[in-house]
Amino acid sequence: MISENNNQTPGLLDRILCFRRRGAPQGDYNPDEHGLLVEAEVPSAYEELDRYWVTRGLALVVIARNTETNQAEYLLFEPVLSDFEYELLERLFADLRDVLILDDHDMASDRRAVLARKIQGLLEEYGLALPDASVFRLRYYLERNFLGWSRIDALMRDPGIEDISCDGTKIPLFLYHRRHQNIRTRIRFDAPALNSLAITLAQRSGKHVSIGSPLVDATLPDGSRLQLSFGDEVTPRGTSFTIRKFRETPFTPVELIESNTFDIDQIVYFWMAIENNKSLLFVGGTASGKTTSLNAVALFIPPLSKIVSIEDTREITLYHENWVASVTRDTVAEGTGTTIITMFELLKAAMRQRPEYILVGEVRGSEAQTLFQAMNTGHTTFSTMHASDVDATIHRLESEPLNVPRNMLQALDVISVQALTHRGRDQVRRCREIVELAGIDPLTGNLQVNTVFEYDPVADTFSYSGRSRIFTEIMEYRGWSRSQLEEELRVRRTVLLAMHEQGIRDYRAVARIIQAWTVQRDRVLASLDDLGELIR
């Protein structure tokens, strides 16, 4: 019983004895049944711009402009605890760490259900029953701290946030919001809380972090990308981290068309190129959508083709069964005798697996030579690279530390240049140009390029140059006339438009339709009025 515990919170027992026993809440919290547990009181110094629920009834976000600084801020509202509830929360948190030793039965159970049962068990042991609203408020914070990400849990679950940046101790967290761009929060950590969160982030990513090994690059369980610097030796302002969030479901070609990152003709171009084993390189600056585009167009890979992906941290998600996903190992525990596994070594291993498509998350080192050797030996490869344009891409490929010989660059077929740009006050992602490598000029020794598509920033549209080496090679290989090629492009545009008009955007549904096209083209064409028949 609580009275037998010498670590009891002072004054808590007296307040517990004031409560009469009630039954436990029936089921989970339901805002329609139990009412909202959060009310937003925006401070008078703020002008509200936007509001939305992250978790209805429990976590509310208000985007408001601070009238003193004239800057937008991210205000997070969570349930407010009374003094008694706060003391009880502290006591429950301490005691739950002792009782949350899961047996085999608990390991197979839903973690939220197990935690709720343990909480109720402790309340009964204390001889205490609370109003349902109080129990739900306590559950929210205990679930957030034990199963979630502590004070940043709501940020992690907010689909509007792309990046979460912590710059150090007692410094506000900064976010990159899909709608409001760069924005600050009122959330900040003292040193012990920040270090504890950093250790949790690293451990749940399967990594070790310490003062002796303070830098971590990892992938969180939900697929988000983590960069972490522990302590104040590397980052003098204290522990820092950046979390690049990725959607639970990757973008599809249909969504890229709807966001105008590409137009439908460009997506059809990628479809034809990938189906005919052309190698692609997506280049651009940070957060320009390179990996997103690679992941989306990879849905055009034929369904039974063998794919090997190689990454530093997991970002690629494919709807293909015949797919080997591999990641590097760059941190090794001392004294274990294990070795570091680099992208170069993974790429060499991939070459022995007879892949038809090789996807490399990002080219940045000596693995570039092996990648281009793979292209020159007939393997179709997709990759990304940081570069501002085609000239910068070629220069970087030929320079240290990539050192790809110019004659090997000819094996690359297509370069897609992407950028994060502005449309009015909004930041948007656009494909600036799609360029084909057309060989080496025998007189000058320079690489010849052909711009297939180009972006017009004034009209926010894309234009086709009317010439494509890829299309010419496909016509020659398949024995098509120009009219047959144009009919093929028209039909594929029709399929993509049908998915758009029927609201088919989920990557699993889009992948199944594209795969059905590969094996049962006539069935897809017969179902254009209702493509949902193919995925039911």
C-alpha positions, 0 to 999 in steps of 0.5 A, a space after each residue: 500500500 502507498 502508506 508503507 512506502 517511505 518515499 511517499 510524496 509529502 501531503 499526497 496520502 492526506 489528499 488520497 484519503 479525501 477521495 471515495 472509491 469509484 469504478 475504473 474508466 471504461 475503455 479508452 478516452 473518447 472526446 465525444 463521450 468524455 469531453 475535451 481535456 484541453 482548452 487553448 487560452 492564447 496569450 494576449 500578446 499573440 494573434 492566432 493564425 491557425 489551429 488544429 488537433 494533433 490528438 483530438 481532445 488531448 493535444 491542440 496546436 495553435 499557430 500564432 503571431 507574437 505581436 512583440 516580435 512579429 514572428 509566428 510561434 507554435 503553441 502546444 496545448 496539453 491537458 492541465 493538471 491540478 497540483 494534486 494530479 501533478 503530485 500523483 503523476 510524479 508518484 505513478 511515474 516512479 512506481 510504474 518504473 518498478 512494476 513495468 516488468 513485462 511477462 510473456 503475456 504482457 509482451 504479446 499485448 498492446 502496450 497502451 492496454 498494459 500501461 493502462 492496466 498497470 496504472 489502474 492497478 496502482 490506483 487501486 493499490 493506493 486505495 484511490 479512485 479518480 474522476 474519469 477526466 483525471 485518469 485520462 489526463 494522467 494516462 496521457 502524460 504517462 503514455 507520452 513519457 513511457 511509450 512516446 517521446 516525452 515533451 516532443 511526442 506531440 511534435 513527432 505525431 504532428 503530420 504538419 511538421 517536417 523538421 524538429 531542431 533542438 540547438 542546446 540547453 534552455 534554447 527553444 525548439 525550432 520547427 519546419 512546418 509544411 504550411 508555416 515554414 520555419 517557426 519556433 516553439 515555447 518548448 525548451 529543456 534543462 540539461 538533465 532532461 535534454 540528455 535523458 531525451 537524447 539517450 532515449 532517442 539514440 537507444 530507440 534507434 538501436 544506437 549508443 551515445 556517450 561523451 566518448 562517442 557523442 555523434 549519432 546518425 540514426 533512423 528512429 522506429 517511425 522512419 524519421 532521420 536523427 542527427 544527435 550531438 551529445 553533451 557540450 564538447 562537440 556542441 558548446 551550447 549543450 546536447 543538440 539534435 535534429 529530427 527529419 520526419 518522414 511520412 508514414 506512407 511515402 509520396 506517390 507519383 500521383 501526389 507529386 503531380 498534385 503538388 506540381 513538383 512534376 507535371 504528368 508528362 514528366 511522370 510518364 517520362 520516368 515511367 517509360 525510362 524506369 520500365 526500360 532500365 534507364 539509370 536516374 540521378 536526382 540532385 538538388 539542395 537540402 530538403 529539395 525532395 530528392 529522396 521523396 522523388 526517388 521513392 515515388 518513381 521507384 513504384 514504376 519498377 516491375 513487380 518481380 524485379 530484384 531490387 537492392 537498396 543501400 543507405 546510411 539511414 533508412 529512408 527508402 520504402 518500396 512496395 515490392 516483395 523482391 527487395 533487399 534493404 541494406 544499411 551501413 554500420 558506422 558505430 561499433 561498440 568497443 571490444 566487440 571485434 565487429 567491423 564498420 560496414 560502409 556503403 562501398 562494401 554494401 555496394 560490392 556485396 550487392 553486385 554479387 546478388 544479381 540485382 536488376 535495380 540498385 537504389 543508393 540513398 545518397 552518393 557522397 564518396 568512393 562508392 560512386 566509382 562502384 555505382 558507375 561500374 554497376 551502370 556500365 555493366 548493365 545494372 539499372 541504378 537510382 540515386 541522389 546527390 547534393 548539387 545545384 545543377 547539372 554542371 555542378 553534378 558532373 564537376 562533383 562526380 569527377 572530383 574528390 572524393 568521388 573521382 568517377 572517370 568521364 567515360 564512365 559517366 556516359 552510363 548515367 541516362 537521366 539527371 533530375 534537378 530539384 529545388 526548394 523554391 518560393 511561390 509567393 510566401 510559400 516554399 514549394 518543391 519543383 523539378 527545375 529540369 530533367 536532363 539526359 546525358 547524350 555521350 561525349 563530344 569527340 572533338 572537345 571531350 565534354 559531356 553532351 547533354 539534352 534538356 528534356 523538360 524545363 521549369 518556368 518559374 513565372 507561370 509555374 509550369 513545365 515545358 517539353 523540349 520535343 526531343 528525347 534520347 530515351 524515347 528514341 532508344 525505346 522506339 528503336 528497341 521496341 520497333 515502335 513508330 512515332 505514333 505508337 510511342 505517342 499513343 503509349 504516352 497518352 494511355 499512361 497519362 490516362 491511367 495517372 489522371 484516372 488515379 488522380 480523379 478517383 482520389 487514389 493516392 495511397 502508395 500501396 494502392 498506386 503500386 498495385 495498380 502500376 503492378 497490375 499494368 505490368 502484368 494485366 494491361 488490358 484489365 487496367 484499361 478496362 477498369 479506368 472508370 473505377 480503378 478501385 476494382 483492382 485494389 479491393 
